[in-house]
């Protein structure tokens, strides 16, 4: 069994199960902040999926996208927390 | 040998991510959910990116992966701090069995100190 097959058949399904559980919290989350945290974790897991995919197709070019996605995860969390705080202040 | 190391590291990272996803579903309140996601996901991503570094064994890939790991390690605590503070201010309840609420005392102190400064 090569590394590519192992990652495609064993590691990726584990991560798919993890994404399913995170989606449960993303849909169910009682407050907005729960959904923001679930979205942050979802994007962070997306970085892992991109890294594993770049191993499967043997192309390191995809790691650039992983870096951009990590940036966007941080920016989205900061922006969401800013706007939630601002909405609370305006009330 | 190198293949075995890549397999072990990627499996370890995937299992850390799975534990984080269990935590985000099963933990009782917002603050414990936040703590488990920030810690476990960062560790999982680190393991998987190190596996990618070992697979490609190329200088540009190594620098890119280390930059991603460094960036995640720097930013995820900052994002966690911001979102937890906003959640506290907007009135997210703590778990019933929590025994400590230090931020409450701090905020009350701020409110009581404000008139003296003016």
N, CA and C atoms of all chains as a GROMACS GRO file, in nm:
protein
  627
    1UNK      N    1   0.085  -0.121   0.000
    1UNK     CA    2   0.000   0.000   0.000
    1UNK      C    3   0.089   0.126   0.000
    2UNK      N    4   0.071   0.208  -0.100
    2UNK     CA    5   0.153   0.328  -0.108
    2UNK      C    6   0.097   0.435  -0.015
    3UNK      N    7   0.175   0.542   0.002
    3UNK     CA    8   0.132   0.650   0.090
    3UNK      C    9   0.005   0.716   0.037
    4UNK      N   10  -0.001   0.733  -0.098
    4UNK     CA   11  -0.117   0.800  -0.157
    4UNK      C   12  -0.244   0.721  -0.131
    5UNK      N   13  -0.238   0.588  -0.151
    5UNK     CA   14  -0.356   0.503  -0.126
    5UNK      C   15  -0.395   0.507   0.020
    6UNK      N   16  -0.295   0.500   0.108
    6UNK     CA   17  -0.325   0.501   0.253
    6UNK      C   18  -0.397   0.629   0.292
    7UNK      N   19  -0.345   0.743   0.243
    7UNK     CA   20  -0.410   0.871   0.278
    7UNK      C   21  -0.548   0.881   0.216
    8UNK      N   22  -0.563   0.831   0.091
    8UNK     CA   23  -0.692   0.842   0.026
    8UNK      C   24  -0.798   0.754   0.088
    9UNK      N   25  -0.759   0.633   0.136
    9UNK     CA   26  -0.860   0.538   0.182
    9UNK      C   27  -0.878   0.537   0.334
   10UNK      N   28  -0.781   0.586   0.411
   10UNK     CA   29  -0.792   0.577   0.558
   10UNK      C   30  -0.795   0.715   0.624
   11UNK      N   31  -0.701   0.803   0.586
   11UNK     CA   32  -0.693   0.931   0.658
   11UNK      C   33  -0.807   1.024   0.616
   12UNK      N   34  -0.834   1.030   0.485
   12UNK     CA   35  -0.940   1.119   0.437
   12UNK      C   36  -1.078   1.084   0.492
   13UNK      N   37  -1.119   0.955   0.500
   13UNK     CA   38  -1.249   0.924   0.562
   13UNK      C   39  -1.259   0.968   0.708
   14UNK      N   40  -1.147   0.956   0.784
   14UNK     CA   41  -1.151   1.003   0.923
   14UNK      C   42  -1.182   1.152   0.926
   15UNK      N   43  -1.119   1.227   0.836
   15UNK     CA   44  -1.142   1.372   0.834
   15UNK      C   45  -1.283   1.404   0.786
   16UNK      N   46  -1.338   1.319   0.696
   16UNK     CA   47  -1.477   1.342   0.652
   16UNK      C   48  -1.574   1.325   0.769
   17UNK      N   49  -1.549   1.224   0.855
   17UNK     CA   50  -1.633   1.206   0.973
   17UNK      C   51  -1.622   1.328   1.064
   18UNK      N   52  -1.499   1.380   1.079
   18UNK     CA   53  -1.478   1.498   1.163
   18UNK      C   54  -1.554   1.618   1.108
   19UNK      N   55  -1.552   1.634   0.974
   19UNK     CA   56  -1.624   1.747   0.913
   19UNK      C   57  -1.774   1.732   0.935
   20UNK      N   58  -1.823   1.607   0.930
   20UNK     CA   59  -1.966   1.583   0.955
   20UNK      C   60  -2.005   1.628   1.096
   21UNK      N   61  -1.921   1.592   1.197
   21UNK     CA   62  -1.952   1.632   1.334
   21UNK      C   63  -1.948   1.784   1.351
   22UNK      N   64  -1.849   1.847   1.285
   22UNK     CA   65  -1.841   1.993   1.297
   22UNK      C   66  -1.963   2.058   1.232
   23UNK      N   67  -2.011   1.998   1.120
   23UNK     CA   68  -2.129   2.053   1.054
   23UNK      C   69  -2.252   2.043   1.144
   24UNK      N   70  -2.260   1.936   1.225
   24UNK     CA   71  -2.373   1.925   1.319
   24UNK      C   72  -2.376   2.047   1.410
   25UNK      N   73  -2.259   2.082   1.466
   25UNK     CA   74  -2.255   2.198   1.556
   25UNK      C   75  -2.281   2.327   1.479
   26UNK      N   76  -2.234   2.333   1.354
   26UNK     CA   77  -2.254   2.454   1.275
   26UNK      C   78  -2.403   2.477   1.246
   27UNK      N   79  -2.478   2.367   1.224
   27UNK     CA   80  -2.620   2.382   1.197
   27UNK      C   81  -2.698   2.406   1.325
   28UNK      N   82  -2.657   2.338   1.434
   28UNK     CA   83  -2.737   2.334   1.557
   28UNK      C   84  -2.709   2.451   1.649
   29UNK      N   85  -2.581   2.498   1.649
   29UNK     CA   86  -2.528   2.594   1.746
   29UNK      C   87  -2.628   2.691   1.804
   30UNK      N   88  -2.646   2.695   1.936
   30UNK     CA   89  -2.752   2.780   1.992
   30UNK      C   90  -2.730   2.928   1.967
   31UNK      N   91  -2.606   2.975   1.972
   31UNK     CA   92  -2.581   3.118   1.951
   31UNK      C   93  -2.497   3.139   1.828
   32UNK      N   94  -2.479   3.268   1.794
   32UNK     CA   95  -2.398   3.302   1.677
   32UNK      C   96  -2.253   3.266   1.702
   33UNK      N   97  -2.205   3.287   1.827
   33UNK     CA   98  -2.062   3.264   1.853
   33UNK      C   99  -2.027   3.116   1.835
   34UNK      N  100  -2.121   3.025   1.869
   34UNK     CA  101  -2.096   2.883   1.845
   34UNK      C  102  -2.074   2.856   1.696
   35UNK      N  103  -2.156   2.921   1.615
   35UNK     CA  104  -2.143   2.900   1.470
   35UNK      C  105  -2.012   2.959   1.419
   36UNK      N  106  -1.969   3.072   1.477
   36UNK     CA  107  -1.842   3.131   1.433
   36UNK      C  108  -1.726   3.038   1.465
   37UNK      N  109  -1.728   2.978   1.586
   37UNK     CA  110  -1.620   2.886   1.622
   37UNK      C  111  -1.622   2.762   1.533
   38UNK      N  112  -1.744   2.711   1.503
   38UNK     CA  113  -1.753   2.594   1.416
   38UNK      C  114  -1.702   2.626   1.276
   39UNK      N  115  -1.731   2.747   1.227
   39UNK     CA  116  -1.682   2.788   1.095
   39UNK      C  117  -1.531   2.799   1.094
   40UNK      N  118  -1.475   2.853   1.203
   40UNK     CA  119  -1.329   2.865   1.214
   40UNK      C  120  -1.264   2.727   1.209
   41UNK      N  121  -1.323   2.632   1.285
   41UNK     CA  122  -1.266   2.496   1.285
   41UNK      C  123  -1.284   2.430   1.150
   42UNK      N  124  -1.396   2.458   1.082
   42UNK     CA  125  -1.421   2.401   0.950
   42UNK      C  126  -1.315   2.446   0.850
   43UNK      N  127  -1.281   2.576   0.854
   43UNK     CA  128  -1.180   2.626   0.761
   43UNK      C  129  -1.043   2.569   0.796
   44UNK      N  130  -1.015   2.554   0.928
   44UNK     CA  131  -0.887   2.498   0.969
   44UNK      C  132  -0.874   2.353   0.922
   45UNK      N  133  -0.985   2.277   0.929
   45UNK     CA  134  -0.982   2.140   0.876
   45UNK      C  135  -0.967   2.142   0.724
   46UNK      N  136  -1.022   2.247   0.660
   46UNK     CA  137  -1.002   2.260   0.516
   46UNK      C  138  -0.856   2.273   0.479
   47UNK      N  139  -0.778   2.342   0.563
   47UNK     CA  140  -0.633   2.350   0.539
   47UNK      C  141  -0.571   2.210   0.541
   48UNK      N  142  -0.614   2.127   0.637
   48UNK     CA  143  -0.562   1.990   0.645
   48UNK      C  144  -0.601   1.910   0.522
   49UNK      N  145  -0.726   1.927   0.476
   49UNK     CA  146  -0.771   1.854   0.357
   49UNK      C  147  -0.688   1.893   0.236
   50UNK      N  148  -0.657   2.024   0.223
   50UNK     CA  149  -0.576   2.068   0.109
   50UNK      C  150  -0.436   2.008   0.116
   51UNK      N  151  -0.377   2.004   0.237
   51UNK     CA  152  -0.242   1.948   0.250
   51UNK      C  153  -0.242   1.800   0.213
   52UNK      N  154  -0.343   1.725   0.258
   52UNK     CA  155  -0.350   1.583   0.225
   52UNK      C  156  -0.375   1.563   0.075
   53UNK      N  157  -0.459   1.651   0.016
   53UNK     CA  158  -0.486   1.639  -0.127
   53UNK      C  159  -0.361   1.666  -0.209
   54UNK      N  160  -0.278   1.761  -0.164
   54UNK     CA  161  -0.154   1.788  -0.236
   54UNK      C  162  -0.060   1.668  -0.229
   55UNK      N  163  -0.069   1.587  -0.120
   55UNK     CA  164   0.010   1.463  -0.115
   55UNK      C  165  -0.047   1.361  -0.213
   56UNK      N  166  -0.183   1.351  -0.219
   56UNK     CA  167  -0.244   1.247  -0.303
   56UNK      C  168  -0.212   1.271  -0.451
   57UNK      N  169  -0.227   1.398  -0.496
   57UNK     CA  170  -0.203   1.425  -0.638
   57UNK      C  171  -0.056   1.459  -0.666
   58UNK      N  172   0.028   1.458  -0.561
   58UNK     CA  173   0.172   1.481  -0.575
   58UNK      C  174   0.202   1.616  -0.641
   59UNK      N  175   0.137   1.720  -0.591
   59UNK     CA  176   0.156   1.854  -0.647
   59UNK      C  177   0.163   1.955  -0.535
   60UNK      N  178   0.282   2.009  -0.504
   60UNK     CA  179   0.293   2.100  -0.388
   60UNK      C  180   0.232   2.238  -0.412
   61UNK      N  181   0.181   2.262  -0.534
   61UNK     CA  182   0.125   2.394  -0.564
   61UNK      C  183   0.006   2.428  -0.474
   62UNK      N  184  -0.068   2.324  -0.428
   62UNK     CA  185  -0.190   2.349  -0.352
   62UNK      C  186  -0.164   2.407  -0.214
   63UNK      N  187  -0.038   2.399  -0.167
   63UNK     CA  188  -0.009   2.451  -0.033
   63UNK      C  189  -0.022   2.604  -0.028
   64UNK      N  190  -0.008   2.671  -0.143
   64UNK     CA  191  -0.032   2.816  -0.147
   64UNK      C  192  -0.175   2.847  -0.105
   65UNK      N  193  -0.270   2.770  -0.163
   65UNK     CA  194  -0.410   2.790  -0.127
   65UNK      C  195  -0.434   2.763   0.021
   66UNK      N  196  -0.362   2.664   0.075
   66UNK     CA  197  -0.377   2.634   0.217
   66UNK      C  198  -0.337   2.755   0.301
   67UNK      N  199  -0.229   2.823   0.259
   67UNK     CA  200  -0.184   2.940   0.334
   67UNK      C  201  -0.288   3.052   0.331
   68UNK      N  202  -0.345   3.075   0.210
   68UNK     CA  203  -0.447   3.180   0.197
   68UNK      C  204  -0.568   3.146   0.283
   69UNK      N  205  -0.606   3.017   0.285
   69UNK     CA  206  -0.724   2.976   0.362
   69UNK      C  207  -0.701   2.995   0.511
   70UNK      N  208  -0.576   2.970   0.557
   70UNK     CA  209  -0.545   2.992   0.698
   70UNK      C  210  -0.558   3.140   0.733
   71UNK      N  211  -0.513   3.227   0.638
   71UNK     CA  212  -0.529   3.372   0.659
   71UNK      C  213  -0.676   3.410   0.671
   72UNK      N  214  -0.759   3.355   0.579
   72UNK     CA  215  -0.900   3.393   0.575
   72UNK      C  216  -0.971   3.347   0.701
   73UNK      N  217  -0.930   3.230   0.757
   73UNK     CA  218  -0.994   3.181   0.880
   73UNK      C  219  -0.976   3.283   0.992
   74UNK      N  220  -0.854   3.333   1.008
   74UNK     CA  221  -0.828   3.431   1.113
   74UNK      C  222  -0.906   3.560   1.088
   75UNK      N  223  -0.902   3.608   0.964
   75UNK     CA  224  -0.970   3.734   0.933
   75UNK      C  225  -1.120   3.723   0.954
   76UNK      N  226  -1.178   3.608   0.915
   76UNK     CA  227  -1.324   3.594   0.930
   76UNK      C  228  -1.363   3.591   1.077
   77UNK      N  229  -1.283   3.523   1.160
   77UNK     CA  230  -1.316   3.520   1.303
   77UNK      C  231  -1.310   3.659   1.364
   78UNK      N  232  -1.204   3.734   1.329
   78UNK     CA  233  -1.190   3.869   1.384
   78UNK      C  234  -1.304   3.958   1.337
   79UNK      N  235  -1.339   3.948   1.207
   79UNK     CA  236  -1.446   4.033   1.154
   79UNK      C  237  -1.580   3.998   1.218
   80UNK      N  238  -1.608   3.868   1.234
   80UNK     CA  239  -1.735   3.829   1.295
   80UNK      C  240  -1.743   3.878   1.439
   81UNK      N  241  -1.632   3.864   1.514
   81UNK     CA  242  -1.637   3.907   1.654
   81UNK      C  243  -1.654   4.059   1.662
   82UNK      N  244  -1.592   4.132   1.569
   82UNK     CA  245  -1.607   4.278   1.567
   82UNK      C  246  -1.752   4.317   1.543
   83UNK      N  247  -1.816   4.251   1.444
   83UNK     CA  248  -1.953   4.292   1.411
   83UNK      C  249  -2.052   4.247   1.516
   84UNK      N  250  -2.029   4.130   1.579
   84UNK     CA  251  -2.120   4.088   1.687
   84UNK      C  252  -2.111   4.186   1.803
   85UNK      N  253  -1.987   4.230   1.834
   85UNK     CA  254  -1.968   4.325   1.943
   85UNK      C  255  -2.035   4.458   1.910
   86UNK      N  256  -2.022   4.501   1.784
   86UNK     CA  257  -2.080   4.629   1.744
   86UNK      C  258  -2.233   4.624   1.748
   87UNK      N  259  -2.290   4.510   1.707
   87UNK     CA  260  -2.434   4.496   1.710
   87UNK      C  261  -2.486   4.501   1.853
   88UNK      N  262  -2.409   4.438   1.944
   88UNK     CA  263  -2.448   4.441   2.085
   88UNK      C  264  -2.444   4.584   2.139
   89UNK      N  265  -2.342   4.661   2.095
   89UNK     CA  266  -2.327   4.798   2.147
   89UNK      C  267  -2.438   4.889   2.097
   90UNK      N  268  -2.484   4.865   1.974
   90UNK     CA  269  -2.586   4.952   1.916
   90UNK      C  270  -2.722   4.932   1.979
   91UNK      N  271  -2.745   4.813   2.037
   91UNK     CA  272  -2.878   4.785   2.093
   91UNK      C  273  -2.909   4.874   2.211
   92UNK      N  274   1.081   0.354   0.540
   92UNK     CA  275   1.091   0.422   0.670
   92UNK      C  276   1.025   0.559   0.664
   93UNK      N  277   1.060   0.633   0.557
   93UNK     CA  278   1.000   0.766   0.540
   93UNK      C  279   0.849   0.755   0.518
   94UNK      N  280   0.807   0.654   0.438
   94UNK     CA  281   0.664   0.634   0.414
   94UNK      C  282   0.591   0.604   0.544
   95UNK      N  283   0.653   0.518   0.626
   95UNK     CA  284   0.590   0.481   0.754
   95UNK      C  285   0.571   0.605   0.842
   96UNK      N  286   0.674   0.692   0.842
   96UNK     CA  287   0.666   0.814   0.925
   96UNK      C  288   0.554   0.905   0.874
   97UNK      N  289   0.542   0.915   0.739
   97UNK     CA  290   0.435   0.999   0.683
   97UNK      C  291   0.299   0.944   0.724
   98UNK      N  292   0.283   0.809   0.714
   98UNK     CA  293   0.154   0.748   0.750
   98UNK      C  294   0.121   0.773   0.896
   99UNK      N  295   0.220   0.755   0.985
   99UNK     CA  296   0.194   0.772   1.128
   99UNK      C  297   0.154   0.917   1.157
  100UNK      N  298   0.229   1.012   1.098
  100UNK     CA  299   0.201   1.153   1.129
  100UNK      C  300   0.065   1.196   1.076
  101UNK      N  301   0.030   1.151   0.953
  101UNK     CA  302  -0.100   1.194   0.898
  101UNK      C  303  -0.215   1.130   0.976
  102UNK      N  304  -0.199   1.003   1.018
  102UNK     CA  305  -0.304   0.940   1.097
  102UNK      C  306  -0.321   1.009   1.231
  103UNK      N  307  -0.207   1.046   1.292
  103UNK     CA  308  -0.212   1.116   1.421
  103UNK      C  309  -0.285   1.250   1.407
  104UNK      N  310  -0.252   1.323   1.300
  104UNK     CA  311  -0.319   1.450   1.278
  104UNK      C  312  -0.467   1.433   1.256
  105UNK      N  313  -0.506   1.331   1.177
  105UNK     CA  314  -0.649   1.306   1.152
  105UNK      C  315  -0.721   1.270   1.280
  106UNK      N  316  -0.654   1.192   1.368
  106UNK     CA  317  -0.719   1.153   1.494
  106UNK      C  318  -0.735   1.274   1.585
  107UNK      N  319  -0.634   1.364   1.586
  107UNK     CA  320  -0.650   1.486   1.666
  107UNK      C  321  -0.768   1.569   1.616
  108UNK      N  322  -0.784   1.579   1.483
  108UNK     CA  323  -0.896   1.655   1.428
  108UNK      C  324  -1.028   1.588   1.464
  109UNK      N  325  -1.030   1.454   1.463
  109UNK     CA  326  -1.153   1.382   1.500
  109UNK      C  327  -1.189   1.408   1.646
  110UNK      N  328  -1.086   1.410   1.734
  110UNK     CA  329  -1.112   1.438   1.876
  110UNK      C  330  -1.168   1.579   1.892
  111UNK      N  331  -1.112   1.673   1.815
  111UNK     CA  332  -1.164   1.811   1.823
  111UNK      C  333  -1.308   1.818   1.779
  112UNK      N  334  -1.344   1.740   1.675
  112UNK     CA  335  -1.483   1.746   1.628
  112UNK      C  336  -1.577   1.679   1.728
  113UNK      N  337  -1.532   1.570   1.794
  113UNK     CA  338  -1.612   1.512   1.903
  113UNK      C  339  -1.635   1.616   2.012
  114UNK      N  340  -1.527   1.688   2.044
  114UNK     CA  341  -1.536   1.788   2.151
  114UNK      C  342  -1.634   1.898   2.118
  115UNK      N  343  -1.633   1.943   1.992
  115UNK     CA  344  -1.722   2.054   1.959
  115UNK      C  345  -1.868   2.010   1.960
  116UNK      N  346  -1.894   1.881   1.944
  116UNK     CA  347  -2.034   1.835   1.954
  116UNK      C  348  -2.073   1.808   2.098
  117UNK      N  349  -1.983   1.746   2.177
  117UNK     CA  350  -2.025   1.692   2.306
  117UNK      C  351  -2.004   1.785   2.425
  118UNK      N  352  -1.916   1.888   2.410
  118UNK     CA  353  -1.887   1.972   2.526
  118UNK      C  354  -2.008   2.053   2.570
  119UNK      N  355  -2.023   2.078   2.701
  119UNK     CA  356  -2.150   2.135   2.750
  119UNK      C  357  -2.172   2.282   2.722
  120UNK      N  358  -2.068   2.367   2.724
  120UNK     CA  359  -2.096   2.509   2.700
  120UNK      C  360  -1.996   2.567   2.602
  121UNK      N  361  -2.019   2.694   2.567
  121UNK     CA  362  -1.942   2.756   2.459
  121UNK      C  363  -1.793   2.762   2.490
  122UNK      N  364  -1.756   2.794   2.614
  122UNK     CA  365  -1.615   2.820   2.645
  122UNK      C  366  -1.531   2.693   2.639
  123UNK      N  367  -1.587   2.579   2.686
  123UNK     CA  368  -1.510   2.455   2.675
  123UNK      C  369  -1.501   2.408   2.530
  124UNK      N  370  -1.607   2.433   2.452
  124UNK     CA  371  -1.599   2.401   2.309
  124UNK      C  372  -1.487   2.480   2.243
  125UNK      N  373  -1.478   2.610   2.277
  125UNK     CA  374  -1.374   2.695   2.220
  125UNK      C  375  -1.236   2.642   2.253
  126UNK      N  376  -1.215   2.606   2.380
  126UNK     CA  377  -1.081   2.563   2.422
  126UNK      C  378  -1.040   2.437   2.347
  127UNK      N  379  -1.131   2.340   2.335
  127UNK     CA  380  -1.089   2.214   2.271
  127UNK      C  381  -1.064   2.234   2.123
  128UNK      N  382  -1.140   2.319   2.056
  128UNK     CA  383  -1.117   2.334   1.912
  128UNK      C  384  -0.983   2.400   1.886
  129UNK      N  385  -0.951   2.506   1.960
  129UNK     CA  386  -0.828   2.579   1.932
  129UNK      C  387  -0.706   2.489   1.952
  130UNK      N  388  -0.705   2.413   2.064
  130UNK     CA  389  -0.586   2.332   2.091
  130UNK      C  390  -0.572   2.217   1.994
  131UNK      N  391  -0.676   2.133   1.984
  131UNK     CA  392  -0.661   2.008   1.909
  131UNK      C  393  -0.646   2.032   1.761
  132UNK      N  394  -0.718   2.128   1.704
  132UNK     CA  395  -0.707   2.150   1.560
  132UNK      C  396  -0.568   2.199   1.524
  133UNK      N  397  -0.510   2.286   1.606
  133UNK     CA  398  -0.375   2.335   1.576
  133UNK      C  399  -0.274   2.220   1.574
  134UNK      N  400  -0.285   2.131   1.672
  134UNK     CA  401  -0.193   2.015   1.678
  134UNK      C  402  -0.214   1.924   1.558
  135UNK      N  403  -0.341   1.900   1.519
  135UNK     CA  404  -0.369   1.813   1.406
  135UNK      C  405  -0.313   1.869   1.276
  136UNK      N  406  -0.336   2.000   1.254
  136UNK     CA  407  -0.284   2.062   1.132
  136UNK      C  408  -0.132   2.055   1.130
  137UNK      N  409  -0.068   2.076   1.247
  137UNK     CA  410   0.078   2.068   1.254
  137UNK      C  411   0.128   1.932   1.210
  138UNK      N  412   0.068   1.824   1.262
  138UNK     CA  413   0.112   1.689   1.225
  138UNK      C  414   0.094   1.665   1.076
  139UNK      N  415  -0.021   1.705   1.019
  139UNK     CA  416  -0.046   1.677   0.877
  139UNK      C  417   0.049   1.756   0.788
  140UNK      N  418   0.077   1.882   0.827
  140UNK     CA  419   0.169   1.961   0.743
  140UNK      C  420   0.312   1.909   0.752
  141UNK      N  421   0.351   1.857   0.870
  141UNK     CA  422   0.485   1.798   0.879
  141UNK      C  423   0.493   1.671   0.793
  142UNK      N  424   0.381   1.596   0.786
  142UNK     CA  425   0.378   1.480   0.695
  142UNK      C  426   0.396   1.524   0.550
  143UNK      N  427   0.333   1.637   0.512
  143UNK     CA  428   0.351   1.688   0.375
  143UNK      C  429   0.495   1.729   0.351
  144UNK      N  430   0.559   1.790   0.452
  144UNK     CA  431   0.699   1.828   0.439
  144UNK      C  432   0.786   1.705   0.414
  145UNK      N  433   0.761   1.596   0.492
  145UNK     CA  434   0.842   1.474   0.475
  145UNK      C  435   0.817   1.410   0.340
  146UNK      N  436   0.691   1.420   0.289
  146UNK     CA  437   0.660   1.357   0.160
  146UNK      C  438   0.731   1.426   0.045
  147UNK      N  439   0.726   1.562   0.042
  147UNK     CA  440   0.786   1.631  -0.071
  147UNK      C  441   0.936   1.648  -0.055
  148UNK      N  442   0.984   1.664   0.070
  148UNK     CA  443   1.126   1.689   0.102
  148UNK      C  444   1.189   1.789   0.003
  149UNK      N  445   1.127   1.908   0.000
  149UNK     CA  446   1.169   2.014  -0.092
  149UNK      C  447   1.177   2.144  -0.011
  150UNK      N  448   1.270   2.230  -0.047
  150UNK     CA  449   1.293   2.348   0.036
  150UNK      C  450   1.173   2.443   0.034
  151UNK      N  451   1.115   2.465  -0.086
  151UNK     CA  452   1.004   2.560  -0.095
  151UNK      C  453   0.882   2.510  -0.019
  152UNK      N  454   0.856   2.377  -0.028
  152UNK     CA  455   0.743   2.321   0.044
  152UNK      C  456   0.764   2.332   0.195
  153UNK      N  457   0.889   2.309   0.238
  153UNK     CA  458   0.919   2.316   0.381
  153UNK      C  459   0.893   2.456   0.436
  154UNK      N  460   0.942   2.558   0.362
  154UNK     CA  461   0.921   2.694   0.411
  154UNK      C  462   0.772   2.730   0.412
  155UNK      N  463   0.699   2.685   0.307
  155UNK     CA  464   0.557   2.716   0.301
  155UNK      C  465   0.483   2.651   0.417
  156UNK      N  466   0.512   2.522   0.442
  156UNK     CA  467   0.441   2.450   0.548
  156UNK      C  468   0.475   2.509   0.685
  157UNK      N  469   0.604   2.543   0.705
  157UNK     CA  470   0.641   2.603   0.833
  157UNK      C  471   0.576   2.739   0.851
  158UNK      N  472   0.560   2.814   0.739
  158UNK     CA  473   0.491   2.943   0.749
  158UNK      C  474   0.346   2.923   0.790
  159UNK      N  475   0.280   2.819   0.732
  159UNK     CA  476   0.140   2.795   0.769
  159UNK      C  477   0.130   2.756   0.916
  160UNK      N  478   0.221   2.667   0.962
  160UNK     CA  479   0.217   2.623   1.102
  160UNK      C  480   0.240   2.741   1.196
  161UNK      N  481   0.341   2.823   1.163
  161UNK     CA  482   0.372   2.939   1.246
  161UNK      C  483   0.253   3.035   1.251
  162UNK      N  484   0.193   3.057   1.134
  162UNK     CA  485   0.080   3.149   1.127
  162UNK      C  486  -0.038   3.099   1.209
  163UNK      N  487  -0.066   2.968   1.200
  163UNK     CA  488  -0.178   2.912   1.277
  163UNK      C  489  -0.150   2.921   1.426
  164UNK      N  490  -0.024   2.893   1.466
  164UNK     CA  491   0.010   2.897   1.608
  164UNK      C  492   0.000   3.038   1.662
  165UNK      N  493   0.030   3.138   1.578
  165UNK     CA  494   0.021   3.277   1.625
  165UNK      C  495  -0.124   3.323   1.630
  166UNK      N  496  -0.202   3.294   1.524
  166UNK     CA  497  -0.332   3.358   1.512
  166UNK      C  498  -0.444   3.288   1.587
  167UNK      N  499  -0.439   3.156   1.603
  167UNK     CA  500  -0.557   3.090   1.662
  167UNK      C  501  -0.580   3.129   1.809
  168UNK      N  502  -0.476   3.150   1.892
  168UNK     CA  503  -0.505   3.202   2.026
  168UNK      C  504  -0.564   3.342   2.026
  169UNK      N  505  -0.517   3.427   1.932
  169UNK     CA  506  -0.570   3.563   1.926
  169UNK      C  507  -0.719   3.559   1.888
  170UNK      N  508  -0.752   3.477   1.787
  170UNK     CA  509  -0.891   3.466   1.745
  170UNK      C  510  -0.977   3.408   1.857
  171UNK      N  511  -0.922   3.309   1.929
  171UNK     CA  512  -0.998   3.250   2.039
  171UNK      C  513  -1.022   3.349   2.150
  172UNK      N  514  -0.920   3.430   2.180
  172UNK     CA  515  -0.937   3.533   2.284
  172UNK      C  516  -1.045   3.632   2.245
  173UNK      N  517  -1.038   3.679   2.118
  173UNK     CA  518  -1.136   3.780   2.074
  173UNK      C  519  -1.278   3.726   2.079
  174UNK      N  520  -1.299   3.605   2.026
  174UNK     CA  521  -1.436   3.555   2.016
  174UNK      C  522  -1.489   3.520   2.154
  175UNK      N  523  -1.400   3.476   2.247
  175UNK     CA  524  -1.449   3.443   2.381
  175UNK      C  525  -1.485   3.570   2.457
  176UNK      N  526  -1.408   3.677   2.438
  176UNK     CA  527  -1.441   3.802   2.505
  176UNK      C  528  -1.573   3.858   2.453
  177UNK      N  529  -1.590   3.853   2.320
  177UNK     CA  530  -1.716   3.901   2.262
  177UNK      C  531  -1.833   3.816   2.311
  178UNK      N  532  -1.811   3.683   2.321
  178UNK     CA  533  -1.919   3.596   2.369
  178UNK      C  534  -1.956   3.630   2.513
  179UNK      N  535  -1.853   3.662   2.596
  179UNK     CA  536  -1.884   3.697   2.735
  179UNK      C  537  -1.961   3.827   2.742
  180UNK      N  538  -1.919   3.926   2.664
  180UNK     CA  539  -1.984   4.057   2.670
  180UNK      C  540  -2.127   4.048   2.619
  181UNK      N  541  -2.151   3.966   2.515
  181UNK     CA  542  -2.286   3.956   2.462
  181UNK      C  543  -2.374   3.863   2.544
  182UNK      N  544  -2.322   3.810   2.657
  182UNK     CA  545  -2.410   3.740   2.750
  182UNK      C  546  -2.425   3.592   2.729
  183UNK      N  547  -2.318   3.524   2.679
  183UNK     CA  548  -2.323   3.378   2.674
  183UNK      C  549  -2.307   3.323   2.815
  184UNK      N  550  -2.397   3.229   2.850
  184UNK     CA  551  -2.395   3.174   2.985
  184UNK      C  552  -2.280   3.075   3.004
  185UNK      N  553  -2.222   3.073   3.125
  185UNK     CA  554  -2.125   2.969   3.158
  185UNK      C  555  -2.200   2.840   3.190
  186UNK      N  556  -2.124   2.729   3.196
  186UNK     CA  557  -2.182   2.600   3.234
  186UNK      C  558  -2.227   2.607   3.380
  187UNK      N  559  -2.332   2.532   3.415
  187UNK     CA  560  -2.383   2.535   3.552
  187UNK      C  561  -2.276   2.496   3.654
  188UNK      N  562  -2.187   2.403   3.615
  188UNK     CA  563  -2.090   2.352   3.712
  188UNK      C  564  -1.959   2.428   3.710
  189UNK      N  565  -1.950   2.540   3.638
  189UNK     CA  566  -1.828   2.621   3.643
  189UNK      C  567  -1.816   2.683   3.782
  190UNK      N  568  -1.692   2.684   3.836
  190UNK     CA  569  -1.676   2.735   3.972
  190UNK      C  570  -1.606   2.870   3.975
  191UNK      N  571  -1.561   2.922   3.859
  191UNK     CA  572  -1.481   3.043   3.862
  191UNK      C  573  -1.527   3.138   3.752
  192UNK      N  574  -1.536   3.267   3.783
  192UNK     CA  575  -1.573   3.367   3.682
  192UNK      C  576  -1.494   3.494   3.712
  193UNK      N  577  -1.366   3.494   3.673
  193UNK     CA  578  -1.280   3.605   3.709
  193UNK      C  579  -1.309   3.729   3.627
  194UNK      N  580  -1.354   3.710   3.502
  194UNK     CA  581  -1.379   3.825   3.417
  194UNK      C  582  -1.494   3.909   3.469
  195UNK      N  583  -1.590   3.844   3.538
  195UNK     CA  584  -1.703   3.917   3.593
  195UNK      C  585  -1.655   4.021   3.695
  196UNK      N  586  -1.566   3.978   3.786
  196UNK     CA  587  -1.512   4.070   3.886
  196UNK      C  588  -1.437   4.186   3.820
  197UNK      N  589  -1.357   4.151   3.715
  197UNK     CA  590  -1.281   4.255   3.646
  197UNK      C  591  -1.373   4.359   3.584
  198UNK      N  592  -1.479   4.309   3.516
  198UNK     CA  593  -1.570   4.403   3.449
  198UNK      C  594  -1.641   4.490   3.553
  199UNK      N  595  -1.682   4.430   3.665
  199UNK     CA  596  -1.748   4.510   3.769
  199UNK      C  597  -1.654   4.616   3.825
  200UNK      N  598  -1.527   4.579   3.841
  200UNK     CA  599  -1.429   4.676   3.890
  200UNK      C  600  -1.416   4.793   3.793
  201UNK      N  601  -1.412   4.761   3.663
  201UNK     CA  602  -1.402   4.867   3.563
  201UNK      C  603  -1.520   4.962   3.574
  202UNK      N  604  -1.640   4.904   3.586
  202UNK     CA  605  -1.760   4.989   3.592
  202UNK      C  606  -1.757   5.077   3.717
  203UNK      N  607  -1.714   5.021   3.832
  203UNK     CA  608  -1.715   5.100   3.955
  203UNK      C  609  -1.601   5.202   3.957
  204UNK      N  610  -1.493   5.177   3.882
  204UNK     CA  611  -1.383   5.272   3.880
  204UNK      C  612  -1.408   5.391   3.789
  205UNK      N  613  -1.496   5.374   3.692
  205UNK     CA  614  -1.510   5.477   3.590
  205UNK      C  615  -1.549   5.615   3.645
  206UNK      N  616  -1.646   5.627   3.734
  206UNK     CA  617  -1.685   5.760   3.781
  206UNK      C  618  -1.573   5.834   3.852
  207UNK      N  619  -1.480   5.760   3.916
  207UNK     CA  620  -1.374   5.826   3.990
  207UNK      C  621  -1.277   5.900   3.899
  208UNK      N  622  -1.258   5.842   3.777
  208UNK     CA  623  -1.160   5.901   3.687
  208UNK      C  624  -1.208   6.036   3.634
  209UNK      N  625  -1.338   6.054   3.617
  209UNK     CA  626  -1.388   6.177   3.557
  209UNK      C  627  -1.383   6.294   3.654
   0.00000   0.00000   0.00000
